[in-house]
Amino acid sequence: MLGPLLFGLAWSMEAPAGMSAEAQAVLACTLWIASWWITEAIPIAVTSLLPLVLLPLTGALGLETTSASYGNPVIFLFLGGFLIALAMEEWNLHKRIALSIIALVGTNQPQMVLGFMLATGFLSMWISNTATAMMMLPIGVAIVEQLTEFTGSGSLQPKNRFGIALMLGIAYSASIGGLATLIGTPGNAIFAAIVQQLWGVEITFFRWLLLGMPLSFLLLLICWAFLVKLAYPLEKTDSGGSSEIRSQLQALGPIQQEERWIIGLFLLTAGAWISRSFLLNPLLPALDDSMIAMAAAVLLFMIPSRRSGWRQGLLTWEISRKVPWGILLLFGGGLAIAAAFKTSGLAAYIGENLQLLQTLPLLLVLLAIIAVINFLTELTSNVATATMMLPILASLSQAIGIHPFGPMVAACLASSCAFMLPVATPPNAVVFGTGYIRMRDMVKTGLWLNLISILLITLYLYLLLPLLWKLDPLEFPLHFD
């Protein structure tokens, strides 16, 4: 009842001076939707349909404009990414990639943890972090079983530092890998869509990669070093896992023709995303990242597979039903709210009332935003948190005279770096659910990594975002290239 109660109070009370009736309606609707997103009173995807009802009924935003948000091009970019990931999973290509990376890195204990984290992080750039963690976990357990005696309950003995470091490494790198690409985690794509919607500025796949890839790799290495050097110091002895990795690779058999097709198509798609702005657009000016994603998805249905007697494609409609449609609905709901913030004048109203923050240094503003979002997402959905906060941060940025990319990107990155609690993110829950890790292990380790990530992201954005995205080095002034 909290959502409807907040809605009723906000809509029935007298509007503050300077707030239009439409802005008041948007505020009321947002309070209802946000409270249900945070508390998950009903499934988040179902709550994401509320804007289609509440915004038109209250006069906050027309139905055509509201519904158009659910067809934003970035949604189709993410849909294409989901379909490519499903094709990888269907043909076990993701497992082959992971095992090959682990075998390449090495098999002593610290190297094995690094191999798992690199493989998990790489896959999470393209595949959902939950699916990646669930795929990597059985491989990790098989390695640990060779080294560790189990108790009668099936839990790892508390003193098994290798097992704990490996399990936490899988969970944390699944979240960290998503920072690298625009499709790595929904928050990144929501940011790109809102920027396009509010200001008509396109955040290309390559532009985000230029920012996210170095940060993701750096944070992953710091996380690995912290786990194996400080939190759970490991000796450079063989983990006993090399034979298990070889046996699992052998079990996959020789690479199939279908896997070669998917690898080729994946490399072609990624190459097109990366090179579009400077190579493909001069030839095809209308081409965008969503079109590339959809072209790849269609080809997956067209290229025939031997398993079906050449009658069906690498991807079938039955397989495609596994697409997490709820995430796409969440995109649409968030974009509808962002559009309502702008058109109703609520964004401008919030901005005018936050101008007192103009006296704060930019570095402190970024640090505060990142810290608040980081710890907030320990208890709430990171996607829902980013979706709620991005329109507010856009208003805040313009009110205090800084470029909105700073605070908005900060919120996206911070929402993916919650490492303390099992409920913070699905990879944490997946690993904790095995019973191999005690709560105090995850809380103690995660707290330090939360603090490290807060400081790292703050300094990284403050120093490098202006350079990487060609913004003014100090105050992110309001201009766009």
Secondary structure, DSSP 8 states (H G I E B T S, - for coil): -HHHHHHHHHHHS---TT--HHHHHHHHHHHHHHHHHHHTSS-HHHHTTHHHHHHHHTTSS-HHHHHHGGG-HHHHHHHHHHHHHHHHHHTTHHHHHHHHHHHHH-SBHHHHHHHHHHHHHHHHTTS-HHHHHHHHHHHHHHHHHHH--B-TTS-B-TT-HHHHHHHHHHHHHHHHHTTSSTTSSHHHHHHHHHHHHHH-----HHHHHHHHHHHHHHHHHHHHHIIIIIIS---SSB-S-HHHHHHHHHHH-S--HHHHHHHHHHHHHHHHHHHIIIIITTT-TT--HHHHHHHHHHHHHHSB-GGGTTSSBSS-HHHHTTS-HHHHHHHHHHHHHHHHHHHHSHHHHHHHTTGGGGGS-HHHHHHHHHHHHHHHTTTS-HHHHHHHHHHHHHHHHHHTTS-THHHHHHHHHHHT---S-GGGSHHHHHHHTTT-S-HHHHHHHHHHHHHHHHHHHHHHHHHHHHHHTT--TTT--S---
